[in-house]
Amino acid sequence: MSARSSSETDVAVGHRFYGELARWWPLVSPVEDYLEEANEFARVLHEAVPEAQTLLELGSGGGHNAFHLKRDFRMTLSDISTEMLAVSQRLNPQCEHVQGDMRSLELGQTFDAVFVHDAVHYMTTEQDLRAAIATAHRHCRPGGVALFVPDVLRESFEPTTDCGGSDGPDGAGVRYLEWSYAPSADATVGTLHYAFVLREADGTVRSLHETHAFSMFARDTWLHLLAEQGFAAEVITERTTEDRAPRTMFLARRAG
């Protein structure tokens, strides 16, 4: 489970990480770290819909994927956290930003493609995931596609620990420890602990801990829910040179 997840449930909105701490996002998860995976997402989308020009991202967070994807698409970015959207707006002033929940967003327009990255892990029930998929479907034009990129599936999940962070030019810095685990082998919801040490530009240091719940649905659950909402889905294995297992992606096409 990556530290990149955005804020997409009522529980997640209460997390300080995506509210008062949103300004630290560029140091927690630097934008340059997204280049390779964003290029991979663009490749998959262009191969699926070569003429695609418009892209809606649900759960766009701080806009770090969008920073790279906007070179290829005219983007609309949606997230439930106004603080994270403010971070993205500074980074991506060319993109339209809309506050909204991926389970219920209604923009009244369709796009050539819809993209949902790891914010989808905050859909911790099948009902929530079904609603998010329905949102993607109604915003996807006939013949268009939706690309869902969950970090993990139930079949591939392994407990992990990770750490990271970086320093800013003004002397501010952040370091984090991330620890994820599941209560049982057949669980569909896991636990993710974050421990942060934050150094302000004036040298003041503080620390905090947060616990997040994240989903890890089975591949067949994903395929069932996608088909239920009217998508024809295929499973794609991500191409990556990063030191991690490639993700399983779901490319879902809306009938033309």
N, C-alpha and C positions, 0 to 999 in steps of 0.2 A: 504494500500500500504506500503510495507516494504522498509526500507532504504537499502536493500541488492541488489537492482537492479544494473545490470551492464550497460555497455555503448554500445548500439547497434543501433544507428542511426546517421546520419550526425549531427543532432542537439545535441545529447548526447555527441558526441565527443568533442564539444565545451565547455562542462561543465567542470569547473575546478575540480569538484568532482572526475572525472575519469581521469584527466590529472595530473596537478601539485599537487593535493591533494591526489593522490592515495596512497601515503605512509602512510596516516592516516587510511586507511581502516581497519587494524587489531584492531584499537582502536574504530572506529565507530561501527563495527559489529564483535565482537570477535568470533574467530573460534569455540570456545567451545559451542557457542549458536546454532550451526548447527547440533549437534550430533543427536538429536532425529529425526529431519526431514530427515536427510541423511539416517538414519537407515530405515525410512519409505520408502524412495525412493528405497533403495536397496531391501527391501522386495518385493515391487511391481514388480520391474524388474526381480528379481529372480523367483517369482511365475509365471511371464509371459514367461520367457525364462530361465529355470533352468540351462541350459548349458552356459549361457552368460559369456563371459570373457572380451570382448572389449567394451568400452563405450566412445562415443564422447559427450562432453558437449559443446553446443553452448551458447555463452554469459556467459562464466565461471567466469568472473570478477577476484576477488582476490583469487579464488580457495578454498573458505572455505567449500563448499559442497564437492569438490573433495578431500579435506584433509581426510574426513571420507570415501568417496566412494572408494578411491583408495585401501582400504583394500580388497574390493570385486571384483574390476575390473581393467584391464589394461586400463588406461585413456589417451585420447587425449583431450586437453583443447584448446578452441578457443574463442577469444574475439577481438573486434575491437580496444580496447585500449592497446597500447603497455605498458603504465605505469601500468595498472592493471595486465597485463600478467607478468610484472617484479615482482610484489608483489607475484603473485601465484608461479612463478618459485622459489622464495626463500623458499616458504612454501612446495612446491610439486616438488622437483627436480627429482623425479622418473617419473613424467608425461611428455609427449610430449606437447609442447605449440606451437600454430600456430596463428599468427595474421590474422584476417579476419572478414568480415561482415557476420552475419548469413543469410542475404538475398542472398548472392552470393558466399559463400565459396565453393570451389571445391578442395577436397583433392585427388580425384581419387582412393578412396578406400571405402569399406563399413565396418560397425561395427555391432556387435550383438545387440547393443542398442544405441539410441541417447537420450540425456537428455537436456531439455530446462527448466530452472527455470524462475524466475521473470524478467530476462532481456527481455523476450518476450513482456513485457509491453511497450517497446520502439518501437514496431511495431504499429504505431498509425493509419495506414490505412489498409484496407483489402488487398490491393495490397502488402504491406510490410509483413503482416502476411502470406499471400499466398506464398510469396517468401521464408520466413523462413521455412514454412512447407515443401515446395518443397526441400529445402536444407536438411532437416532432412530425407525426403523420399529417396533421391538419395544416402545418406550416410548410410542408414539402409539396411542390407542384407535381402534378401528374407527370410521370416519367423521371422525376427527380429522385434523389437518394438521401438517406440519413445514415451517418456514420457514427456508431457508438463504440467508444473505446474504454471499457472498464479496465482498471488496473489488474484485477484478479477475477477468476471464476472459482467456484467451490472446488472444482477438480484440480485446480493448479495452485490453490493458496497454500503457502507455507509461512509459519510464524517468522517474523523478521525483526531485526533491530537496525537502525540506521542513524546517521548523524549528518549534520551539515550546517550551512550558514555562511555568511560572508560579511565584509566590512564595506562601509560607504566612504566616499571621499571626504565627508565632514567629520569623520572619526566615530560615527555611530557603527554598531556592529551587532550581530545576532548569531547565536549558536543554538542548535536544537538537537535533542535526542528523540527518536521516534521508535516506538515499540508496539508491534501489532501481534495479536494472537486470536484464536477462536476457541470457544468453550468445548467444542466437540468436532469430530470429523465430518458430521453431516450438518453442521450449523450453517445458516444462511446470513447470520449477522456476527461480525467480529468486533473486537475492541482495539482501539488505537489510542495509545498514550503519547502525548507530546510534553516534553519538558523544554522550556525556553530560558535562555539567559540573554538579557537585552542590555546593551550598553548604549546610553544616550551620547550625543555628540559632546556633552559637557563632562563625560566620564562617569556619570551616575549609572550604576548597575542594579538590575533587579531580575528576579526569576519568577516563573509561574509554571503551573502544570494544568493541562486540560485532557479530558477523556472524550473521545469521539466514538460513535458507533458507525460501522460501515457494513454495507451489504456485500455478499459474495454468492450470487445466485449461480446455479448450474447452467451449463451451456444449453441444455434442453429447455430449461425455463425461459431463457432469453429467446430462443427460437420460437417457442410456443407463444409467448406474449407478443412478439413482433408479428407473427402470422395472424394472431387474433385481432390485431389493430389494422390489418390490411396490407402489411409489408411482405414482399418476397425477399427473404434474407439469405445471405451467404456468409460463411465464416471465412475470415482472412487472417493469416498469421502475419504480424507486423515484421517488417524488415528493420533490423537495428544492429548497430555495432557497439551499443552500450553494454556495460558489464551487468546484464540482467537478462532474465528470460523474456523473449519476445511476447508481446501481448496478443491475446485473441481479440480481433475486432469483428464487429457485426456491420456489414454493409447491407442496408435495407432499401429496396426500391419500391416506390409507389407506382402502381399501375398507371400507364399512360391513357 
